[in-house]
Amino acid sequence: MNQLAGLSGNVELRLLNSTSHSCQPTGEESELYNLKLRIVSVFVLLIVSLLGASIAVVSAYSKRLHIPTTIINTGKFFGTGVILATAFIHILPAAMNTLTDECLPEGWKEYEAYAGLFAMLAILAMQLIEFIAHHQLQRILTHKKKLVGEEAQLQSTIILLESSQQHGHSHGLSLLQDSNKHRVTTYLLELGIATHSILIGVALGTDNGSHFIVLFITLCFHQFFEAIALGAQISQLNNKSILPAIFMVSFFALTT
């Protein structure tokens, strides 16, 4: 009996040791880590992201470099598909595996659906931010419409002229409202993509080296088409100056 107890104790000790070692980096992983290659990848991803986001923006503000709308929309739709595929095929399954890893503290093992919970909370948070922003814009536009209506009534002396003026102001305010909604949506899209770019940049930089090349090539294609989708949204803001668009494109590229 003592021998069996000692044997079972040795087996348990070996299992504990193998589990603890599996949660620690090995010497092989540190040897595969190539610092120079990772530094180069930072600048390559920067150029790829900047190029993809600049295509639609430059086309919208330059007559010489104008690209047909069909090509821009095709790239935009493909980039949107890349964003959706990244969320549901790449990020969510990886988050499920990571948040159920054996190396996590005990508190994380008590609940198995943290990935779905965080995804749901992120969606609700984005919807809440968009709702609050649209509500504030609606209040501002309603106030402006009221002021314009009062001014039109004071300045008009002929009923026909008054009617035409009110119609023109109403149409302009409707276009302004749609433009502001598109602006809020674009800002939220860039915020989400920029945050995701930071996370995938960290994931690429901390990769142990065995899958770095494959991951790097995949991220180049991913960032390029994602940047095209964002650039198409930015180009539709219809800003008088190109400076806001340049700032948004640069911000996205630098966060990668």
N, C-alpha and C positions, 0 to 999 in steps of 0.2 A: 504493500500500500504506500509506503514511504517513497518507493522508487517511482510508482505511478504519479504520486503527487509532485515529486521533483521533476519528472518528465513533462507533466502538464504545465508546471511553472516555467520551465525552460521554453516551451512552445509559446506561451503567452508573452514571455519576455522578448522572444524573437519577433513576434508579430508587432509588438509595440515599437521595437527598434526599427523594423522595416517601415512602419507607418510614419514614424518621426523622420526617417531619412528621406522618404518620398516627398515630404513637405519642405525639404531644404534643397537649395541649388547644388548641383554637382560640379565637379571640376571640368567635366566635358562641356557643360553649358558655358562656363566662363571662357574656355578656350575658343569656342565658336563665336564669341561676341567680338565683332569687328567695329571699332569706334570710327575709323576713317570712312567706312561705307555708310555708317549712320549719319555722319556729318554731310556727306554728299547727298544722301537721300532727302535731307531737310531742304536743300536748295533746289533739288529737282522737283519736289512736291510744290515748293513755292512757285516755281516757274510754270508748272502744269496748271495749278489752280489759278494763277494770274492770267494765263493765256485763255483758259476756258471761260472765265468770267468776263474777260475783256472783249470777246468776239462780238457778242450782242450789243454791248455798250458802245463800242467804237462804231459798229454798223449803224446804230441809231443816231449818233451825233456827227458822223462823217459821210458826206455824199460820195466821195471818191471810193471809200472802202465799204460801200453799202452792200449788204448781203441780202438776198431774197428772203422775204418773210417766211416762206415755206420751209427753207432750210433752218432758220432760227427756231420756228415752232417744232420742227421735227427733233432738233437737238434738245429743246425744252421738254418735250414729252418723253423722250428717251431718258433725259436726266431725272425727270420726275419718277419714272419707273425705277431708275437706279436708287433713288432715295427710299422709295417704298420697299424695294428688295433688300436694301441695306438694313432697314429697320426690322423687317419680319423674318428674313432669312439669315442675316449675319449677326446683328446685335442681340436680338431676343434669345435665340438658342444659346449663343455664347454666354449671355448673362445668366441663363438658367443653369448652365454647367458650372459657371464660376461661383454662383451663390449657393450651390449645393455641394461644393468641394469639401472633402474630408479635412482639409487643412484649416478651415475657417474655425473661429471660436465657437463654443457650444451654443451661444445665444443665436447664432445664425442658422443652426441646425434644427431648431425647434419649429420652424415654419418653412415649408418647401416652395412657397409661391411668391417669394420676395421679388423676383424678376417681373412677374405679371403685375404685382402690386405697384412697383415703382413705375412701370410703363403706364399703368392706368392713372396714377397720380400726375405723371408728366403730361399726359393728354388733357386731363382736367385742368391742370395749371395753365396750359397754353390756351385752352378755350376760355378760361376765366380772364386771362390777360387780354385776349382779343375782344371779349365782351365788354370789359371795362373801357378799353380804348375806343371802341365803336360807340359806346354810350356817351363818353365825353365828347367825341366828335359830333355826335348827333345834337347834343345840347348846344355846342358852339354854333353849329349850322342853323339850328332853330332860332337862336338869338340873332344871328346875322340876317336871317330871312325876315324876322319881325322888324328889324331896323330898316331894312331895304324897303319893306312894304310901307312903313310909316313915311319914309322919305319920298317914295313915289307918290303917295297920296298928297303930301304937302306941296310938291313941285308941279304936279299935273293940274292943268286947268281944263283940258278937253278929255272927255270920257274915252275916246278912241285912243288917244295918245297914252292915257293912263293904263289902259288895258294892254297895249303893246309893250309898254315898259315893264309891267308886272310879269308878262309872259317871258320876256328876255331874261329878267333877273331870276325867275324860277328855273328856267332851263340851265342857266349858269350855275345856280346853286346845286342842282341835281348832278351836273357833271363834277362839281367840286366834291360833293359827297362821295360819288363813286371813286374819284381819284384818291381821297383820303382813306377810304376802305382798302383800296389796293396798296396804299403806302403802308398801312398798319400790317397787312398780310405779308408784305415784302420784308418789313423789319423783323417780324416774328420768324419768318423763314430763314433769314440770315442769322438770327440769334441761335436758332436750333441747329443749323448747319455748322456754324462756327464752333458751338459747344461740342458737337459731334466730332469736328475736325481735331479739336484739342485732344479728345479721348483716343481717337485712332492714332494720333501722333505719339501719344504716350505708349499705346500698345505696340506700335512699330519700334519705338526706341528701346523698350524693355524686352523685346523678343529675344529668346535665348540664342538665336542664330541658325537653328536647324531649318526654319521655314521663312527666313527673313527675305530672301530674294523673291520667292513666290508672293509673299504678302506685299512686298514693296511694289511689284509690277501691278498687282491687283488694285492697290490703292491709287496708283497713278491713273489708271482708267476710271476708277470710281470717282476720284476728285475732279477729273476733267469734265465728265458728263454732269456731275453734280454742280460744278461751277457754271456750265452752260445754262442749266435750268435757273440758277440764281441770277446770272447775268441777264437772261431774258426778262426776268421779273424786274430787275433794276432798270433796264432800258425802257420799260413801260411806265415809269414814274413820271415821265414828261417834265423833268426839271429844265428850267431855262439854262442853267449852267451845268457843265459836265463835272464840276468839282465834287458835288455830293456823290455822284456815281463812282468817281475815282476813289473817293474815301471808302465807300462801301466795298468795292472790289479789293482794295488794298487791305482792308480790315479782314476780309475773308481769307485772302491769301496768307497773311501773316499769322493767322490763328492755326493754320495747318501744321 
